[in-house]
Amino acid sequence: MQKSPNRESLLRKPGFQTLLASLLCIVLGLLVGFIALLIINPSGAGEAIMDIMRNFLNYSKRTTQIKNLGNTLVKTAPLLMCSLSVLFAYKVGLFNIGAAGQYVAGAGACIYCAVGLGLPWFVCMLASILAGAVVGAVSGALKAYRNVNEVISCIMLNWISLYLVNTLLSGVKNPTSPYTYSVTKKLVTVDGVQQVVDHPQALLPQLGIQGLFNNNKYVGLALPLAILLAVCIWVLLSKTRLGYELRATGLNKNAAKYCGMQDRHNIVLTMAIAGGLAGIGASMLYLTGFEDWSVTQSSVPGMGFNGIAAAFLGGLNPIASIFSSFFIQHITDGGAQLDKQVYPAEISSLISSLIIYFCGFVLFFKTSLNRWLDRRGEKPLTDKGGKA
């Protein structure tokens, strides 16, 4: 029996192996999530897991489906940026669990610049990049110059960023609610009296895309820009000298230093870039007007942590993270479709966390697959009579 060399060569490709491993992680995560649903309420578990997977398709009207697909895509853009933030640092040997805090810093900067200072959207976006980069650089500097584990410093900075941003945005809070004013408004002082006026310049351009999603006013520049940045990160890491130096520093800091690379500088730069990516992700959500910031919240937004799931599900590949980010956001929004009286909406978060856990076995899967292919290659070809 002849073996198929094309099939085996395909199975040996790292990209195809990553795809198979990711699909396996998804299936296992959904399976365990389904078991959890069965434990909570067996009678509706099948319909519940389908509701999570269908998300916007649960709506009966086609126009409503398209509009809610737009909502999912609006939240996919910042999730993709948080995913890129995590994978960029990981490629350089750093675990950026601080994407959540950098995201918070970016949110505070863009909202305050929009509402408090009345600046246009591109300036607000630059401010969010700078704020996230500063928070990331602090963690990088502690790692480079004082050998402080980046996980510890990032976790601490997550909470520091949250409370600093809450304090900052208290100055632009709507007095009738715990939320800030929308970025479509700005505060001005006239004759010593503070007034609220319209400020549409802070909104991201829609580029005419909203017409594709039943005039969903939140859909616009964010998603195309996020995809473009994903491609840029792939080019930077794979095709440039800087990307090579950063990855070399992550693989062996001492060897990189011996070769003349600036290891400390590269660590700080890596975390600054990672922080900037998370920061711009926040501006891609809040500058659409999709939601406002609550200055009373006591927990860090989950977007940064979901970025970890998207990064590892995408095999730490910037292009694959585009699709994994959409999937994570898809099932997250699908969890909101569950009957809250029977199932908790957090079941989608459970599935995401399970996917992260199973992603830890990706290397094991690839190693096992390659060993199996090696054993197949060592067996002699035989004819029907059993002779070699």
DRENFITI-578569 format. One line per 8 residues: number of its first residue (from 1); their letters; for each residue x, y, z of C-alpha. Coordinates in nm, 4 decimals. Layout:
BEGIN
NUM = A = X,Y,Z; ...
***
This chain:
BEGIN
1 = MQKSPNRE = 0.0000,0.0000,0.0000; 0.1540,0.3290,-0.1089; 0.1685,0.6186,0.1341; 0.0528,0.9628,0.0286; 0.3604,1.1877,0.0362; 0.1464,1.4968,-0.0167; -0.0653,1.4186,0.2883; 0.2370,1.3506,0.5080
9 = SLLRKPGF = 0.4185,1.6633,0.3879; 0.1060,1.8631,0.4735; 0.0894,1.7091,0.8204; 0.4521,1.8049,0.8826; 0.3987,2.1725,0.8096; 0.4098,2.3749,1.1368; 0.1235,2.5979,1.0253; -0.1047,2.3035,0.9500
17 = QTLLASLL = -0.0102,2.1371,1.2791; -0.0970,2.4592,1.4644; -0.4336,2.4694,1.2870; -0.5099,2.1098,1.3845; -0.4020,2.1742,1.7428; -0.6189,2.4869,1.7662; -0.9228,2.3045,1.6315; -0.8606,2.0247,1.8810
25 = CIVLGLLV = -0.8425,2.2819,2.1644; -1.1740,2.4326,2.0522; -1.3463,2.0942,2.0357; -1.2172,1.9896,2.3776; -1.3094,2.3265,2.5308; -1.6614,2.3082,2.3924; -1.6945,1.9461,2.5050; -1.5981,2.0224,2.8653
33 = GFIALLII = -1.8194,2.3332,2.8573; -2.1082,2.1143,2.7397; -2.0435,1.8769,3.0288; -2.0623,2.1745,3.2674; -2.3957,2.2733,3.1133; -2.5182,1.9166,3.1562; -2.4309,1.9285,3.5247; -2.6193,2.2585,3.5727
41 = NPSGAGEA = -2.9309,2.1609,3.3741; -2.9236,1.8495,3.1530; -3.2520,1.9192,2.9751; -3.1368,2.2399,2.8050; -2.7623,2.1785,2.7718; -2.7725,2.0968,2.4008; -2.9689,2.4089,2.3127; -2.7486,2.6217,2.5421
49 = IMDIMRNF = -2.4207,2.5171,2.3768; -2.5777,2.5839,2.0375; -2.6876,2.9303,2.1541; -2.3265,3.0056,2.2484; -2.2006,2.8896,1.9100; -2.4716,3.0684,1.7109; -2.4406,3.4049,1.8881; -2.5984,3.6616,1.6504
57 = LNYSKRTT = -2.7643,3.3842,1.4500; -3.0007,3.3296,1.7422; -3.2014,3.6291,1.6212; -3.4820,3.5515,1.3776; -3.4581,3.8595,1.1541; -3.1765,3.8776,0.9013; -3.1294,4.2508,0.9569; -3.0921,4.1988,1.3321
65 = QIKNLGNT = -2.8398,3.9213,1.2734; -2.6255,4.1445,1.0535; -2.6428,4.4336,1.2995; -2.5372,4.2133,1.5912; -2.2589,4.0638,1.3802; -2.1357,4.4223,1.3524; -2.1415,4.4526,1.7321; -1.9280,4.1399,1.7625
73 = LVKTAPLL = -1.6806,4.2771,1.5086; -1.6632,4.6087,1.6961; -1.5446,4.4208,2.0062; -1.3212,4.1913,1.8025; -1.0924,4.4816,1.7063; -0.9772,4.5670,2.0637; -0.9563,4.1966,2.1478; -0.7274,4.1440,1.8483
81 = MCSLSVLF = -0.5011,4.4242,1.9681; -0.4807,4.2719,2.3163; -0.4022,3.9385,2.1517; -0.1217,4.0973,1.9496; 0.0074,4.2605,2.2674; 0.0336,3.9244,2.4430; 0.1866,3.7341,2.1510; 0.4360,4.0091,2.0662
89 = AYKVGLFN = 0.5804,3.9985,2.4168; 0.5682,3.6181,2.4240; 0.7682,3.5971,2.1017; 1.0418,3.7883,2.2819; 1.0317,3.5592,2.5834; 0.8056,3.7758,2.8033; 0.4600,3.6965,2.9382; 0.2568,4.0159,2.9169
97 = IGAAGQYV = -0.0255,3.9462,3.1580; -0.0450,4.3253,3.1936; -0.2310,4.3783,2.8661; -0.5408,4.4412,3.0786; -0.3760,4.7284,3.2682; -0.2289,4.8734,2.9486; -0.5747,4.8531,2.7932; -0.7165,5.0412,3.0934
105 = AGAGACIY = -0.4500,5.3117,3.0629; -0.5302,5.3518,2.6940; -0.9015,5.3791,2.7728; -0.8424,5.6484,3.0332; -0.6175,5.8491,2.8034; -0.8472,5.8455,2.5000; -1.1665,5.9181,2.6966; -1.0129,6.2063,2.8909
113 = CAVGLGLP = -0.8603,6.3568,2.5771; -1.1977,6.3328,2.4014; -1.4327,6.4507,2.6760; -1.2080,6.6576,2.8988; -0.9847,6.8218,2.6386; -1.2068,6.8031,2.3298; -0.9356,6.6627,2.1033; -1.0021,6.4882,1.7677
121 = WFVCMLAS = -1.0031,6.1094,1.7356; -0.6517,6.0658,1.5958; -0.4971,6.2642,1.8829; -0.7012,6.0628,2.1330; -0.5795,5.7427,1.9695; -0.2168,5.8564,1.9875; -0.2675,5.9370,2.3557; -0.4003,5.5864,2.4189
129 = ILAGAVVG = -0.0971,5.4344,2.2460; 0.1386,5.6476,2.4555; -0.0397,5.5672,2.7821; -0.0341,5.1927,2.7164; 0.3294,5.2084,2.6061; 0.4321,5.3899,2.9248; 0.2662,5.1277,3.1459; 0.4267,4.8490,2.9432
137 = AVSGALKA = 0.7684,5.0200,2.9491; 0.7558,5.0458,3.3289; 0.7177,4.6695,3.3556; 0.9883,4.6201,3.0924; 1.2309,4.8491,3.2743; 1.1748,4.6669,3.6026; 1.2494,4.3409,3.4228; 1.5548,4.4707,3.2371
145 = YRNVNEVI = 1.7267,4.6687,3.5115; 1.6076,4.5069,3.8358; 1.5178,4.1570,3.7135; 1.1628,4.1912,3.8497; 0.9462,3.9173,3.7043; 0.7191,4.0795,3.4462; 0.4195,3.8741,3.5639; 0.4424,4.0247,3.9136
153 = SCIMLNWI = 0.4917,4.3820,3.7955; 0.2189,4.3513,3.5315; -0.0384,4.2247,3.7822; 0.0398,4.5121,4.0169; 0.0243,4.7658,3.7352; -0.3153,4.6305,3.6282; -0.4708,4.7488,3.9542; -0.2657,5.0675,3.9753
161 = SLYLVNTL = -0.3826,5.1601,3.6253; -0.7461,5.0841,3.7086; -0.7619,5.3076,4.0147; -0.5610,5.5887,3.8540; -0.7932,5.5876,3.5526; -1.1022,5.5825,3.7756; -0.9669,5.8862,3.9562; -0.8770,6.0669,3.6342
169 = LSGVKNPT = -1.2112,6.0026,3.4660; -1.4076,6.1121,3.7729; -1.3523,6.4617,3.6372; -1.5532,6.3831,3.3220; -1.8217,6.1688,3.4867; -2.1871,6.2247,3.4177; -2.3291,6.3470,3.7541; -2.6462,6.1407,3.7036
177 = SPYTYSVT = -2.4708,5.8060,3.6527; -2.1454,5.6234,3.7364; -2.0393,5.6481,3.3716; -1.8336,5.9097,3.1948; -1.9854,6.1311,2.9312; -1.9853,5.9790,2.5842; -1.6869,6.0673,2.3665; -1.9366,6.2485,2.1425
185 = KKLVTVDG = -1.9548,6.5144,2.4164; -1.6965,6.7517,2.5606; -1.6844,6.9722,2.8672; -1.6304,7.3453,2.8167; -1.6325,7.6325,3.0632; -1.8340,7.9400,2.9673; -1.8340,8.2353,3.2090; -1.7120,8.0088,3.4858
193 = VQQVVDHP = -1.9895,7.7550,3.4270; -1.9067,7.4085,3.2946; -2.1240,7.2986,3.0049; -2.1560,6.9877,2.7898; -2.1517,7.0350,2.4117; -2.1487,6.7981,2.1148; -1.8090,6.6707,2.0007; -1.8464,6.4286,1.7054
201 = QALLPQLG = -1.4801,6.4830,1.6068; -1.3765,6.2262,1.8686; -1.5592,5.9415,1.6931; -1.3602,5.7069,1.4718; -1.4443,5.7481,1.1010; -1.7060,5.5006,0.9761; -1.5597,5.4783,0.6231; -1.9036,5.3830,0.4897
209 = IQGLFNNN = -1.8654,5.0317,0.6337; -2.1690,5.0668,0.8583; -2.3950,5.0194,0.5563; -2.2809,4.6579,0.5304; -2.4104,4.5907,0.8824; -2.7599,4.7380,0.8646; -2.6328,5.0894,0.9406; -2.4608,4.9850,1.2627
217 = KYVGLALP = -2.3103,5.3202,1.3623; -2.0336,5.1622,1.5697; -1.8683,4.9788,1.2798; -1.5919,5.1743,1.1098; -1.2173,5.2259,1.1055; -1.1336,5.0063,1.4064; -1.1517,4.6596,1.2493; -0.9637,4.7376,0.9230
225 = LAILLAVC = -0.6980,4.9184,1.1249; -0.6639,4.6246,1.3663; -0.6190,4.3796,1.0774; -0.3600,4.6095,0.9179; -0.1683,4.6274,1.2465; -0.1776,4.2458,1.2741; -0.0116,4.2222,0.9330; 0.2447,4.4853,1.0382
233 = IWVLLSKT = 0.3316,4.2902,1.3535; 0.3768,3.9742,1.1464; 0.6111,4.1606,0.9108; 0.8013,4.3151,1.2023; 0.8571,3.9852,1.3794; 0.9267,3.7718,1.0726; 1.0825,3.9948,0.8110; 1.2854,4.2663,0.9822
241 = RLGYELRA = 1.6173,4.2923,1.1595; 1.4545,4.4467,1.4654; 1.2165,4.1522,1.4894; 1.5079,3.9103,1.4675; 1.6955,4.0922,1.7445; 1.3902,4.0990,1.9674; 1.3258,3.7274,1.9200; 1.6945,3.6496,1.9725
249 = TGLNKNAA = 1.6905,3.8429,2.2983; 1.3919,3.6410,2.4118; 1.5514,3.3074,2.3218; 1.8807,3.3784,2.4992; 1.9458,3.7174,2.6533; 2.3108,3.6427,2.7298; 2.3857,3.5183,2.3782; 2.2142,3.8238,2.2290
257 = KYCGMQDR = 2.4233,4.0510,2.4494; 2.7399,3.8662,2.3464; 2.6502,3.9280,1.9804; 2.6292,4.3003,2.0433; 2.2522,4.3308,2.0805; 2.1140,4.5706,2.3401; 1.9311,4.3192,2.5531; 1.7954,4.5614,2.8144
265 = HNIVLTMA = 1.6857,4.8105,2.5522; 1.5101,4.5332,2.3602; 1.3180,4.4169,2.6676; 1.1928,4.7684,2.7448; 1.1096,4.8301,2.3781; 0.9191,4.5024,2.3555; 0.6999,4.5799,2.6534; 0.6455,4.9352,2.5312
273 = IAGGLAGI = 0.5269,4.8105,2.1909; 0.3083,4.5479,2.3591; 0.1598,4.8142,2.5851; 0.0969,5.0457,2.2919; -0.0910,4.7707,2.1103; -0.3186,4.7112,2.4101; -0.3638,5.0850,2.4537; -0.4748,5.1441,2.0964
281 = GASMLYLT = -0.7133,4.8526,2.1392; -0.8990,5.0484,2.4065; -0.9339,5.3488,2.1759; -1.0791,5.1196,1.9072; -1.3688,5.0451,2.1400; -1.4319,5.3651,2.3339; -1.3834,5.6036,2.0406; -1.6674,5.4289,1.8585
289 = GFEDWSVT = -1.9111,5.5339,2.1312; -2.0075,5.1683,2.1771; -1.9778,5.1937,2.5555; -1.8738,5.4377,2.8267; -1.6380,5.3933,3.1203; -1.7760,5.3340,3.4702; -1.5573,5.5096,3.7263; -1.6964,5.2895,4.0046
297 = QSSVPGMG = -1.5831,4.9573,3.8592; -1.3566,4.7600,4.0892; -1.2371,4.4947,3.8438; -1.0095,4.5154,3.5437; -1.1946,4.4701,3.2101; -1.1699,4.1181,3.0768; -1.0581,4.2257,2.7293; -0.6890,4.2036,2.8176
305 = FNGIAAAF = -0.7218,3.8584,2.9693; -0.9308,3.7323,2.6768; -0.6409,3.8446,2.4589; -0.4337,3.5687,2.6180; -0.6871,3.3107,2.4991; -0.6938,3.4571,2.1476; -0.3135,3.4706,2.1259; -0.2560,3.1087,2.2243
313 = LGGLNPIA = -0.5534,2.9763,2.0296; -0.4043,3.1440,1.7231; -0.0775,2.9601,1.7777; 0.0995,3.2895,1.8609; 0.0694,3.3893,1.4954; -0.0460,3.7475,1.4260; -0.2501,3.6490,1.1199; -0.4142,3.3501,1.2877
321 = SIFSSFFI = -0.4976,3.5745,1.5852; -0.7399,3.7651,1.3636; -0.9585,3.4558,1.3378; -0.9031,3.3338,1.6939; -0.9969,3.6785,1.8301; -1.3221,3.6701,1.6379; -1.3974,3.3209,1.7683; -1.3295,3.4151,2.1323
329 = QHITDGGA = -1.5465,3.7261,2.1020; -1.8103,3.5239,1.9188; -1.8547,3.2712,2.1996; -1.8252,3.5464,2.4620; -2.1190,3.7303,2.3064; -2.2935,3.3961,2.2587; -2.2763,3.3392,2.6336; -2.4883,3.6499,2.6776
337 = QLDKQVYP = -2.7676,3.4732,2.4841; -2.8142,3.2085,2.7547; -3.1129,3.2036,2.9851; -2.9711,3.3807,3.2924; -3.2221,3.2096,3.5201; -3.0794,2.8705,3.4272; -2.7218,2.9174,3.3082; -2.4632,3.1800,3.4032
345 = AEISSLIS = -2.3314,3.3945,3.1157; -1.9809,3.3225,3.2481; -2.0009,2.9767,3.0891; -1.8442,3.1315,2.7769; -1.5554,3.2548,2.9925; -1.5203,2.9019,3.1270; -1.4959,2.7663,2.7725; -1.2355,3.0322,2.6842
353 = SLIIYFCG = -1.0284,2.9435,2.9909; -1.0518,2.5743,2.9052; -0.9283,2.6508,2.5542; -0.6286,2.8330,2.7066; -0.5615,2.5321,2.9263; -0.5754,2.2891,2.6359; -0.3510,2.5201,2.4317; -0.0796,2.4232,2.6782
361 = FVLFFKTS = -0.0838,2.0804,2.5134; -0.0230,2.2153,2.1626; 0.3492,2.1367,2.1792; 0.2693,1.7869,2.3086; 0.0280,1.7373,2.0179; 0.2849,1.8507,1.7608; 0.5578,1.6308,1.9119; 0.3287,1.3266,1.9186
369 = LNRWLDRR = 0.2182,1.3867,1.5601; 0.5768,1.4173,1.4356; 0.6797,1.0999,1.6200; 0.3877,0.9138,1.4643; 0.4870,1.0379,1.1178; 0.8472,0.9349,1.1831; 0.7395,0.5838,1.2782; 0.5282,0.5574,0.9642
377 = GEKPLTDK = 0.8269,0.6677,0.7574; 1.0496,0.4007,0.9107; 0.8139,0.1125,0.8151; 0.9124,-0.0601,0.4891; 0.6664,-0.0491,0.2011; 0.5042,-0.3898,0.1413; 0.3005,-0.5304,-0.1425; -0.0189,-0.7305,-0.1078
385 = GGKA = 0.1759,-1.0502,-0.0587; 0.3500,-0.9158,0.2476; 0.6906,-0.8939,0.0755; 0.8993,-0.5814,0.1052
***
